[in-house]
Amino acid sequence: MYYECDERARELGNYILEHKATVRQAAAVFKVSKSTVHKDVSQRLQNIDYELFLKVKEVLEENLRERHIRGGIATRHKYEQMKKAAR
């Protein structure tokens, strides 16, 4: 069982790194919860593959810094769609 968790942590880390994915995106692809993804890449991965952990940590920190920007874009898109629908 631990082997499966370790392997999943590596796969999640590689996926996040390759796709610059968010925790939410990775969770959807791997069909696990956001909590599982977060635990795998922030705790398990640190003990399994430290170099990969550091690279993934950078991506996740970048996502955190950009979160408010993505939220604003999503909100703008939502209201643009509502405006088009009202026509």
Number of C-alpha atoms within 10 A of each C-alpha: 6 7 8 9 14 18 16 19 26 20 17 24 26 18 18 21 19 11 11 17 19 21 19 14 16 22 18 13 10 13 10 12 14 16 11 15 25 18 13 22 29 18 13 20 25 16 11 15 15 12 11 17 23 16 14 24 18 14 19 21 12 13 17 12 11 11 12 11 12 12 11 11 10 12 12 12 12 11 11 12 11 11 10 8 8 7 5
